[in-house]
Amino acid sequence: MYYESSEGRQVTIRYARPGDVLGIVGVAGGPGPVHTQALTDSTRLVMDMDTLRALARRDPDVAWGMVEELSRTVFSLWNQLADTAFASVPQRVALEELLDGATMEDVEAGALTYRPAADPRPTLVVAGLFRVYYESSEGRQVTIRYARPGDVLGIVGAAGGPAPVHTQALTDSTRLVMDMDTLRSLAQRDPDVAWGMVEELSRTVFSLWNQLADTAFASVAQRVARHLLELAATRQGSGGLLVAHVSQQELADLVGSVREVVSRALRDLRAEGIVGVTRSGITVLDPSRLAEKAWSS
């Protein structure tokens, strides 16, 4: 559920999951100035508003159930306002200084935005999907991180220097590139900025821990399933099929394996009716079963 401003900006105010009830505020308050959108294929039970109003006026159990639901809605909004007010972001003055001189860049799918030993630049992903990967001297690649809108890249370079990795845009993307010297200077005198960097670096460490665990314990078939789901989900249109526009060699590079092994994994998935392979890409026919393959122990 989200608000949309007259300029088209959106802010999410609630997520509704199985068992949650929407629309109760309209019983007495009238139409709400919000949009509701299904983020996944979903099923809902729609009831008659006039019947609900009539029941609530003569049945205290129904009325009390509405009170409870509205209370949950109010608590949800309180939490949302608290998150907005107290989120860990730099103070306004520091933020303005950090953004002074920053540039917004559009990046085409497939473009490399960072190479090993290059001067690091803190980058905020605004739209699209990036991957960070190592490449061996023989040209083999292993993905160590995906970066989505809201993620920040390049922070490790503030103190650690240039990183031995590549960064590539997997889809047409937009990024906000900031000045590293400005970030260093702010972090050394503003604890809010420094703490934000600590949080971002902590997320990076957790991501690498997860990647190491995947490398140690996940089979190639599991890694293939995970990457297919992630790649396909980023390009899915409203109600459209999940299609990963990637070749088998590119998929092998993503999972850190060789083409022959990945081809066998895809052949097994295709035989089970989970994916379809065409020249244009790999279509996910059964996302639920593919997810089971990805995360099964």
SULURQUI-V676843 format. One record per residue. N is the residue number from 1. RES is the residue in one small letter. OMEGA is omega in whole degrees, 0 to 359 (999 if undefined). D_FIRST is the distance of its C-alpha to the first C-alpha in whole Angstrom. Layout:
n=N res=RES omega=OMEGA d_first=D_FIRST
n=N res=RES omega=OMEGA d_first=D_FIRST
//
This chain:
n=1 res=m omega=185 d_first=0
n=2 res=y omega=169 d_first=4
n=3 res=y omega=174 d_first=7
n=4 res=e omega=181 d_first=10
n=5 res=s omega=179 d_first=14
n=6 res=s omega=178 d_first=17
n=7 res=e omega=179 d_first=18
n=8 res=g omega=178 d_first=15
n=9 res=r omega=185 d_first=14
n=10 res=q omega=172 d_first=10
n=11 res=v omega=179 d_first=9
n=12 res=t omega=180 d_first=6
n=13 res=i omega=179 d_first=6
n=14 res=r omega=168 d_first=5
n=15 res=y omega=180 d_first=6
n=16 res=a omega=183 d_first=8
n=17 res=r omega=180 d_first=11
n=18 res=p omega=182 d_first=14
n=19 res=g omega=177 d_first=15
n=20 res=d omega=180 d_first=12
n=21 res=v omega=178 d_first=12
n=22 res=l omega=173 d_first=9
n=23 res=g omega=183 d_first=11
n=24 res=i omega=181 d_first=13
n=25 res=v omega=181 d_first=13
n=26 res=g omega=180 d_first=14
n=27 res=v omega=180 d_first=18
n=28 res=a omega=187 d_first=19
n=29 res=g omega=181 d_first=17
n=30 res=g omega=183 d_first=16
n=31 res=p omega=179 d_first=14
n=32 res=g omega=182 d_first=11
n=33 res=p omega=186 d_first=10
n=34 res=v omega=172 d_first=7
n=35 res=h omega=172 d_first=6
n=36 res=t omega=185 d_first=4
n=37 res=q omega=174 d_first=6
n=38 res=a omega=178 d_first=9
n=39 res=l omega=175 d_first=10
n=40 res=t omega=171 d_first=13
n=41 res=d omega=191 d_first=15
n=42 res=s omega=176 d_first=14
n=43 res=t omega=181 d_first=16
n=44 res=r omega=176 d_first=15
n=45 res=l omega=183 d_first=17
n=46 res=v omega=182 d_first=16
n=47 res=m omega=181 d_first=19
n=48 res=d omega=184 d_first=20
n=49 res=m omega=181 d_first=19
n=50 res=d omega=178 d_first=23
n=51 res=t omega=179 d_first=24
n=52 res=l omega=179 d_first=22
n=53 res=r omega=182 d_first=23
n=54 res=a omega=179 d_first=26
n=55 res=l omega=183 d_first=26
n=56 res=a omega=182 d_first=25
n=57 res=r omega=181 d_first=27
n=58 res=r omega=182 d_first=30
n=59 res=d omega=183 d_first=29
n=60 res=p omega=179 d_first=28
n=61 res=d omega=178 d_first=27
n=62 res=v omega=180 d_first=24
n=63 res=a omega=180 d_first=24
n=64 res=w omega=176 d_first=24
n=65 res=g omega=177 d_first=21
n=66 res=m omega=176 d_first=19
n=67 res=v omega=179 d_first=20
n=68 res=e omega=181 d_first=19
n=69 res=e omega=178 d_first=15
n=70 res=l omega=177 d_first=15
n=71 res=s omega=177 d_first=17
n=72 res=r omega=179 d_first=14
n=73 res=t omega=179 d_first=11
n=74 res=v omega=178 d_first=14
n=75 res=f omega=179 d_first=15
n=76 res=s omega=179 d_first=12
n=77 res=l omega=175 d_first=11
n=78 res=w omega=180 d_first=15
n=79 res=n omega=180 d_first=15
n=80 res=q omega=178 d_first=12
n=81 res=l omega=178 d_first=15
n=82 res=a omega=178 d_first=17
n=83 res=d omega=181 d_first=16
n=84 res=t omega=184 d_first=16
n=85 res=a omega=191 d_first=20
n=86 res=f omega=180 d_first=21
n=87 res=a omega=184 d_first=20
n=88 res=s omega=178 d_first=23
n=89 res=v omega=179 d_first=24
n=90 res=p omega=174 d_first=27
n=91 res=q omega=187 d_first=28
n=92 res=r omega=181 d_first=28
n=93 res=v omega=180 d_first=32
n=94 res=a omega=180 d_first=32
n=95 res=l omega=179 d_first=29
n=96 res=e omega=178 d_first=30
n=97 res=e omega=180 d_first=33
n=98 res=l omega=183 d_first=32
n=99 res=l omega=178 d_first=30
n=100 res=d omega=182 d_first=33
n=101 res=g omega=177 d_first=35
n=102 res=a omega=181 d_first=32
n=103 res=t omega=175 d_first=32
n=104 res=m omega=184 d_first=29
n=105 res=e omega=171 d_first=30
n=106 res=d omega=184 d_first=29
n=107 res=v omega=179 d_first=30
n=108 res=e omega=177 d_first=31
n=109 res=a omega=179 d_first=30
n=110 res=g omega=184 d_first=33
n=111 res=a omega=174 d_first=34
n=112 res=l omega=180 d_first=36
n=113 res=t omega=175 d_first=34
n=114 res=y omega=176 d_first=37
n=115 res=r omega=181 d_first=40
n=116 res=p omega=176 d_first=42
n=117 res=a omega=176 d_first=44
n=118 res=a omega=178 d_first=42
n=119 res=d omega=182 d_first=41
n=120 res=p omega=176 d_first=38
n=121 res=r omega=178 d_first=35
n=122 res=p omega=187 d_first=32
n=123 res=t omega=175 d_first=29
n=124 res=l omega=177 d_first=25
n=125 res=v omega=181 d_first=23
n=126 res=v omega=180 d_first=21
n=127 res=a omega=177 d_first=21
n=128 res=g omega=184 d_first=22
n=129 res=l omega=176 d_first=24
n=130 res=f omega=170 d_first=27
n=131 res=r omega=175 d_first=29
n=132 res=v omega=184 d_first=32
n=133 res=y omega=170 d_first=35
n=134 res=y omega=174 d_first=39
n=135 res=e omega=181 d_first=42
n=136 res=s omega=179 d_first=45
n=137 res=s omega=178 d_first=48
n=138 res=e omega=178 d_first=49
n=139 res=g omega=177 d_first=45
n=140 res=r omega=184 d_first=43
n=141 res=q omega=172 d_first=40
n=142 res=v omega=180 d_first=37
n=143 res=t omega=179 d_first=34
n=144 res=i omega=180 d_first=33
n=145 res=r omega=166 d_first=29
n=146 res=y omega=178 d_first=26
n=147 res=a omega=183 d_first=25
n=148 res=r omega=179 d_first=21
n=149 res=p omega=182 d_first=19
n=150 res=g omega=178 d_first=19
n=151 res=d omega=180 d_first=23
n=152 res=v omega=178 d_first=26
n=153 res=l omega=172 d_first=29
n=154 res=g omega=183 d_first=33
n=155 res=i omega=182 d_first=33
n=156 res=v omega=180 d_first=35
n=157 res=g omega=181 d_first=38
n=158 res=a omega=180 d_first=38
n=159 res=a omega=186 d_first=40
n=160 res=g omega=180 d_first=41
n=161 res=g omega=182 d_first=42
n=162 res=p omega=182 d_first=41
n=163 res=a omega=181 d_first=40
n=164 res=p omega=185 d_first=41
n=165 res=v omega=171 d_first=38
n=166 res=h omega=171 d_first=37
n=167 res=t omega=185 d_first=33
n=168 res=q omega=173 d_first=32
n=169 res=a omega=179 d_first=30
n=170 res=l omega=175 d_first=29
n=171 res=t omega=170 d_first=27
n=172 res=d omega=191 d_first=27
n=173 res=s omega=174 d_first=25
n=174 res=t omega=180 d_first=25
n=175 res=r omega=175 d_first=26
n=176 res=l omega=184 d_first=27
n=177 res=v omega=183 d_first=31
n=178 res=m omega=183 d_first=32
n=179 res=d omega=184 d_first=36
n=180 res=m omega=180 d_first=37
n=181 res=d omega=178 d_first=40
n=182 res=t omega=180 d_first=37
n=183 res=l omega=179 d_first=35
n=184 res=r omega=181 d_first=38
n=185 res=s omega=179 d_first=39
n=186 res=l omega=183 d_first=36
n=187 res=a omega=182 d_first=36
n=188 res=q omega=180 d_first=39
n=189 res=r omega=181 d_first=39
n=190 res=d omega=183 d_first=35
n=191 res=p omega=178 d_first=34
n=192 res=d omega=178 d_first=31
n=193 res=v omega=180 d_first=31
n=194 res=a omega=180 d_first=33
n=195 res=w omega=176 d_first=31
n=196 res=g omega=177 d_first=28
n=197 res=m omega=176 d_first=30
n=198 res=v omega=180 d_first=31
n=199 res=e omega=181 d_first=28
n=200 res=e omega=178 d_first=27
n=201 res=l omega=176 d_first=31
n=202 res=s omega=177 d_first=30
n=203 res=r omega=179 d_first=27
n=204 res=t omega=179 d_first=30
n=205 res=v omega=178 d_first=32
n=206 res=f omega=179 d_first=30
n=207 res=s omega=179 d_first=29
n=208 res=l omega=174 d_first=33
n=209 res=w omega=180 d_first=33
n=210 res=n omega=180 d_first=31
n=211 res=q omega=178 d_first=33
n=212 res=l omega=178 d_first=36
n=213 res=a omega=178 d_first=35
n=214 res=d omega=181 d_first=34
n=215 res=t omega=183 d_first=37
n=216 res=a omega=192 d_first=39
n=217 res=f omega=183 d_first=38
n=218 res=a omega=176 d_first=36
n=219 res=s omega=176 d_first=38
n=220 res=v omega=180 d_first=38
n=221 res=a omega=178 d_first=36
n=222 res=q omega=180 d_first=33
n=223 res=r omega=176 d_first=33
n=224 res=v omega=181 d_first=33
n=225 res=a omega=182 d_first=30
n=226 res=r omega=181 d_first=28
n=227 res=h omega=178 d_first=29
n=228 res=l omega=180 d_first=28
n=229 res=l omega=182 d_first=25
n=230 res=e omega=182 d_first=24
n=231 res=l omega=182 d_first=25
n=232 res=a omega=184 d_first=24
n=233 res=a omega=182 d_first=20
n=234 res=t omega=183 d_first=21
n=235 res=r omega=184 d_first=22
n=236 res=q omega=174 d_first=20
n=237 res=g omega=181 d_first=19
n=238 res=s omega=180 d_first=16
n=239 res=g omega=184 d_first=18
n=240 res=g omega=178 d_first=21
n=241 res=l omega=172 d_first=23
n=242 res=l omega=182 d_first=23
n=243 res=v omega=174 d_first=27
n=244 res=a omega=181 d_first=28
n=245 res=h omega=185 d_first=30
n=246 res=v omega=177 d_first=33
n=247 res=s omega=180 d_first=36
n=248 res=q omega=177 d_first=38
n=249 res=q omega=178 d_first=40
n=250 res=e omega=178 d_first=37
n=251 res=l omega=177 d_first=35
n=252 res=a omega=177 d_first=38
n=253 res=d omega=182 d_first=38
n=254 res=l omega=185 d_first=34
n=255 res=v omega=179 d_first=35
n=256 res=g omega=179 d_first=39
n=257 res=s omega=178 d_first=41
n=258 res=v omega=187 d_first=43
n=259 res=r omega=184 d_first=43
n=260 res=e omega=180 d_first=45
n=261 res=v omega=179 d_first=43
n=262 res=v omega=179 d_first=39
n=263 res=s omega=178 d_first=41
n=264 res=r omega=179 d_first=42
n=265 res=a omega=179 d_first=39
n=266 res=l omega=179 d_first=37
n=267 res=r omega=178 d_first=40
n=268 res=d omega=179 d_first=39
n=269 res=l omega=179 d_first=35
n=270 res=r omega=179 d_first=36
n=271 res=a omega=179 d_first=39
n=272 res=e omega=179 d_first=36
n=273 res=g omega=183 d_first=34
n=274 res=i omega=177 d_first=31
n=275 res=v omega=172 d_first=32
n=276 res=g omega=183 d_first=34
n=277 res=v omega=177 d_first=36
n=278 res=t omega=178 d_first=36
n=279 res=r omega=184 d_first=38
n=280 res=s omega=180 d_first=34
n=281 res=g omega=182 d_first=33
n=282 res=i omega=183 d_first=32
n=283 res=t omega=177 d_first=29
n=284 res=v omega=183 d_first=27
n=285 res=l omega=181 d_first=28
n=286 res=d omega=184 d_first=27
n=287 res=p omega=182 d_first=24
n=288 res=s omega=180 d_first=24
n=289 res=r omega=178 d_first=28
n=290 res=l omega=177 d_first=28
n=291 res=a omega=177 d_first=26
n=292 res=e omega=178 d_first=28
n=293 res=k omega=184 d_first=31
n=294 res=a omega=189 d_first=29
n=295 res=w omega=178 d_first=29
n=296 res=s omega=183 d_first=32
n=297 res=s omega=999 d_first=34
//
